[in-house]
Amino acid sequence: MSFDVAAEAYDAFMGRFSAPLAERFADWARLPRDGRALDVGCGTGALTSVLTARFGETEVAGVDPSASFVEAAASRFPWADLRHGTAEALPFDDDLFAATLAELVVHFMTDAAAGVREMARVTRPGGVVAVCVWDFAGGRAPQSRFFESLRTVKADADDETDRVGAHEGDLTALLRDAGCLDVVGSELSVSVDFADFGDWWAPYTRGVSPAGAQLAALAPEDRERVRRHAHEIMGDGPFTVEATAWAARGVAP
């Protein structure tokens, strides 16, 4: 899935969560000290930033299907090898990377099994393959409270709970099926502060991701109903939103 939105809109929508999650994810994945690292579905560069700090910018590569995201990431990391492409057909040779990671991407892959197999293919034997996805099924994603409100006017809303990776065990199964060894799973949590309800609500109005796109498609009166319901359950603020992601790590065969 490609996000046909401005990079700034995506950063406002998810960047406040993906940036701290990237630090937690990289720490938990027990990355090697040297070699090259690949960020699959690099987006605007939340995880890329962490990887460049640890491996060096010239030793980091990234790929994303959204051209606007690749352009934004390349402007931030001009020495990284950032390419337009998909997880299911990674534009890299076999056994090239010491670590290949995908943050908040697996559930948007057209074929998650193929995407993770590709991640294992481009990772050298003994290298790290790691993925993480928000716990949508458990209602612990950053968007979970928004989806609760959206369902009051759209009962069949895509709340991302049916996507691969959204349930406990999904990610470890994907890595094992891709041939990875020593697969382990965990959950990673981050907390983000919001000054008030408007600070929390505004990113959803920018049409980003399934949440924002579905809100934008509603009639104005239904959008207002969603906003009022969300305000009732979130309150005026300030408040803190805690989000939890499933994570899995394996070793390339």
N, C-alpha and C positions, 0 to 999 in steps of 0.2 A: 504494500500500500504506500503510495506517495502522497505527501501532504502538500497540496497546492495552495500554500499560504505564505505570506511574508515571514522571513526568519524572525523578525522582531515580534510578530504576533505569537509565534510558537514559544519564544523565550519568555514572553509575559505569561503565557498559559502554563507551561510546564517547567520552565527553567528554574524556578524557585525550589522545585522538588528534585529535579534531575541532577542539579549540581551537587547538593550534599549527598544524594544517593550515590553518585559516581565515586566520591571519596570512600564511602562505606563499602561499596562494591569492590573497588580495587584493593582495599585493605583485606577484605574477606577472601578474595580470590587467590591470595598468596602468589603474587606475580613473580616471575624470575627477575633477577637483578640486571640482566642484560639481554641483548637480542632485539628483535623488532616486534612491535605490537600493532594489532589491527583492531580498529573500532568499526564494527559492522552496524550499519544504520546510525552513522555518526551524528546525523541531524546537524544542529548548529554548533556542536562541539563541547557539550558538557563533559562527557567522558574523555574525549580527545584531549581536553585541557589537563585532566589528571594524568593521562598516559604520557603526554609530552613532558610534564614535570618529572616523571619517574624514569622515562627512557631517553628523553631528548627529542626535540622536534623532528630531526631528520630521521629518527628511527621509528616514527609512528606513521601509519597509513589509516585511511578511513574510506568508507564507501556509503553512499546513500542514494535512494531513487529520486529524491527531490533536488532538482538543480539549484533552486534558490537556497537550500540548506547547505549544499556543497560549496556554493559561492561564498556564503556567509562564513562557513568554517575556514575556507581557504584564506579569507581576508584576515582571520584571527591567527592562523597558523600557516604562514606562507611557505615554510620549509617542509611541512608534512606532505605526504603523498596522498592527496584526497581526490577520489574519483566518483564519477556518476555511475551508478550501477545497482544491482540488486543482490540480496543475500543468496538467492537461489542460483546465481551464476557469478560468483565472485571473480573479479578480473585480476586474479593473482595466481602465481604458480604454486605447485604443491610444496608442502613442507617449508614454507617461507618464514613463518612467524613463530616467535617464542611464546606469544600469548595472543589469543583471539577472543574478543569479548563483544557482547551485544547487550546494551542496556535499554530496556523498555522497547524492544523491537520484535521479539519472537512472535508476539500475538498479532503483529501487523504483516508478517510475512505471508505471501500468497501460498507457500508450501513450507510450513515450519520444519518438517522433517528434512526436506531437501536443503533448506537454509542452514540447519545445524550440521548436516553432513558436509556441506561446503566449508563451514567453519573448521571442522576437523581436518578436512583435506588440506587446507592451506597452512595448518599448524604443524610444526616439526614434531617428530616422535618425542614424547615426554613433555611437550609444551602444554600450556594451560588453555583450556576452552571453557568459557564461563558466560552465563546468561542470567538475566533477571527480568521479571515482569511484575507489575503491581498485582496485589491480591484482590482482584475484582470480585471473584466468587465469594470471598469472605467479607466483602464490604469494607475493605481497608485501603482502597486506592484513594488518591487525592480527590478524584471525581465522584466518589461513592455517594456523598450527601447530595451533590448536584443531581445525579441520576435518580435518587429517591424522589426529588422534586419533579424531575422531568416526567417520571412515570405517572404523576398525578394527572397529566394531560395527554400523555402518549404511552398507553399501557404496553405497547410492543416496542418500546425504546431499545435501541442497541446500547446496553449498559456494559458491554465488553466482557460479560461473564461467560459467554459461550466460546470465547476465543482460546486457542491453544496457549497454555502458559498461565492462565488465570486461576487455575486450581492447584492445590498442593499436590506434588508428585508429577505434574506435567513436564516440568523442565528436566528433572532427573531422568525421566523416561526417554525424553528426546536425546539426551546426551548418550545414554546407554545404547539406544537404538542406532546412534551414529557411530558406535564402536569405541567410544571413549572409555577409559579405564578409571578406576578409583573414584567413581562419581559420588559426590556428596551434595546434599541440599541444605538450605537454611532459609531464614527470613531476615530481612534487613529493614529497619525502620528509621524514618527521619521525621523531624518536626519543623513546621514552618509557621511563623507568626504573621498575622494579618492585622493591620491597623484598625479596620472596620469592615462592615459587610460589603461596602462598595469596593474595597480593595480586593476582596475575595471574588466578587461577582463579575467585575469588569472583564477579566480574561475570557470568561465564557461567552461574551458578546462579540468576540472577534472571529468566530467561525472556524476555530481550530479544532481538529480531531473529531471523532464521532460525537463528543459532547457538544462542542460549539456548532458543528454543522447541523445537528438536529435542532438545536435551539433556533438557529437562523432560519430554518425551514418552516417554523411554526408561524401561525398568524400572530399579529402584534398582541392581540388580547390574550392568546395562550402563552406567549412569552412572558407577559406580565403576570399571569397566574403562576408560572414556574418561579419567577423572581419573588413573588410574595410568599410562596410556600417555603422557598429556600431561606428567605429572611426570617420567617417564623422559627425554623429549626436551627439556624445558625446564630441568630441574635444580632445585635448591633455591633458587637465587638468592643474592644480588641479580643481576638481569640487565637488559639493555636490549633493547627490541623496536623495530626499525626498520620502518616501513611506508611504502609508496610508492603514490601515486595518479596516474592519468592525468588530465591537464587539457587543456582546449581553450578557446580564446578567439576570438571573432569580433566583427564590427561589424554592427549592425543596418542593413538596407538602407533 
